């Protein structure tokens, strides 16, 4: 694909999308519908895809796929960028993943049309259907468990601190922060810190 061809497509595509009604794909029960594929002509086996993640008639769950088999490089990138002038210290993340209950889906993004989730997990990371990591609606992170009961819960695994100068920092009732480490005999060492982490 040459540069002029690419520019032509990038200019016309938004106009086409604005002018046309929503694309409707004929549903086939038991088959995962493919809406559209994007690829380049010199790498036909590599593509990005928008599809229906369900294979049940009457349901649609958007699925975005990045497939790369030309070599062992990364298959998909999700990038948020800004200018150097906006790389400042504030509380606004450059990239936000948001999950919510939407009471008026047609007005998604407008203030007052959604509420936070209370019961369902927010995000999950799977290895072909096998749950590896899950973030609950309460903000609890679970590794190897789908029902984390604390801010961090690990099932069937260890926590390994390789740096011998590091440890676990905890705050005592008098607001002093302590670093807990271990010596060569397996005994705990407790060191009061001059300042808690900022």
N, C-alpha and C positions, 0 to 999 in steps of 0.2 A: 504494500500500500504506500503510495507516494504522499508527500506532504500536502499537496493541493487537494488530493482526494480526501485525506483525513480532515482538513479544514472544512471542505465542502460538507462532509457528513456532520461535523460538529456544529456547523451553522444551521443546517436544515433539520437536524434531529429534534431540537427543542421546539421549533415551529411546528413540526409534524405532530409532536406529542400534545402541544397545546390545542391544535386544530381538530384533533381526532377525539372521538368518544373513548371511554375505557376499553382496552382490548379484552375480549372475552374468548376463552379457550374452551372448546367442547370437552366436557368432563368425561372420563372413562373410568368407571368403578374398578378398583384394583390396580390401576396404572397411575404412576406418578407423572402428572402432566408437566411438560416442559414448555415454558412460555417463550423464552428467547435465549439464544447463545451468541456470544461475541468471541471472535477469534481473528487472527491475522493470517493472510494467505500463505505465508512461508512457515507457519507452525500450526497446521490444522489440528494437531492432537492436543494443543493447549487451548483452553477456553475459559470464559466466565459464563455462568448460567444463572438465569432466574427461573425458578420452577415452583411447583406446588409440593410442599413437603409431605402432604397427606396423600394417600391413595384410596380415598373414600369419597364417593359422590356427595355433593352438597357441602363440601368443606374446602377451605383454602387457607393454607398457612405458608407465607412466602419463604422461599429458601434461596439463598445466594451461594453459589458454588464457584470456587476458583480451582481449576484443574491444570496441572503442569506435569508433563511426562517427558519433555525434551531432554531434561537432565535432572539432577537431584536438588535443584534450587527450590526456594520457598514457593508454594503454590498460590498464596494470596497475601496481599498487603492491605492493611487498613491504616491510613495515614491521616493525621490532622496536622496542619502546619500554620504558622503565623510568621510575622516579620520580627526582626531583631528588636524593633521598637516596642513590640507588644510582649516580649519575653520578660515580663516584670513579675515581681513577687505579689501575688494576690491569691484569692481563694477560688478562682475560676479555672477549672481543669480545661486543658486544651481539647480533650476528647471525653465525652460523657456517654455512658451506657445507661439508659433509663428504662425501668420497667414500672408499670402502673396499672390501675384499674381505670378504664376509660368509659365514663358514663355516656359520653356523646362522641363516638369515634369519628363522626364527620367533622368535628371541630377539634381534633387532636392537636395539642400544642397551645390551645387558648386557655388562659387562666380560668380555673373553676370547673373544668370539664372532667377532671380526673381525681383519683384518690390513691394513696399509697396501698400497696398490697399488704395484707395482714396474714395470709395463710400459705400461699404458694411460694416456693423458692423463687428467687429473682433470676439467678444465672447458674448455669452448669457447664462443666467442661467434660466431654465424653471422649472415649476412645472406641469408636464404632459401637455406640450404645452402652458401653461400660462406663458408669459414672466414676470419675476420678476426683472431681472437686465441685462443691456446691455452695452457693451463697444464699442463706435463708432470708426471708422478709425481715427478720429481726437484726440482720447484719452479722449473723453467725456464719463462720466459714468452716466447712467440713471437708476433710480429706479422707476418702474411703468410706464416708458415711453420708446418707441422704437426709439425716435428721440431726444436725449439729446442735448441741445444747449449750454451748458457750461460744465466746468470740472466736476461738480456734479449737476444733476437736479433730483428733487424728485417730483413725481406727486401723489396726493391723499394720503399724509402722512405728518408727522411732523418730525422734528429733535429734539431729546430729549437729552440734556446735563444733566446728573444726578449729576455729581460732582460739588458742589457749588464753588469749587476753580478753576474750569476750565471755559473757555469761547471761544470766537472766536478771533483769532489773525489776525490782518491786518496790512499792512505796509503803512504808509503815504508817501506823495511825498518827504518829507525830509529824507526818509529811516528809520524813527523811527517805531518800531513795537509796536502796541497797543493791549492790551487784553480788549475785551468788555464783560462785565458781567452785571448782573441785581441785584438790591437790593430788599429788602422786600416790597417795594412799587411799584415794577415794573419799576423803573427808571434805565436807562442805566448807568453803571459805566465804565469809560475809564481809563485804567492804562497803562502808558508808561513802556515798558520793557527795562531793561538795555542792553539786547542783543536779537537779533532776533533768532528764533530757528535755530539750526545748523543741 
